Amino acid sequence: MASLTIDDLDDEVMQRLTARAARHGRSPAEEARALIAVKTLEKPAGETPDDAPVQSSDRRPTQGWDDDKERRLRRILALGRKPDWPFDQKAETDALWNFVE
């Protein structure tokens, strides 16, 4: 993984980033990574994906490509984060069923 250091970040920007991270249950570093991922993975309007077939007549993707679906998928994936601690999914499910019974 690569790393990035941002110097001279405005205090207000950092405060807003920290508040946003708290709302999403993340650290400021995790929030910054998510924001960067979302913005860099989005394709600007009118730009086609690198591997999409392009019609020469109008430079748009051919049938079957749904740019909006791809954009939404990338935003959802960028929201994913690892759990704060390891957990046993089977034990959690068993505990839930024991509670229901």
Secondary structure, 3 states (H helix, E strand, C coil): CCCCCCCCCCHHHHHHHHHHHHHCCCCHHHHHHHHHHHHHHCCCCCCCCCCCCECCCCCCECCCCCHHHHHHHHHHHHHCCCCCCCCCHHHHHHHHHHHHC
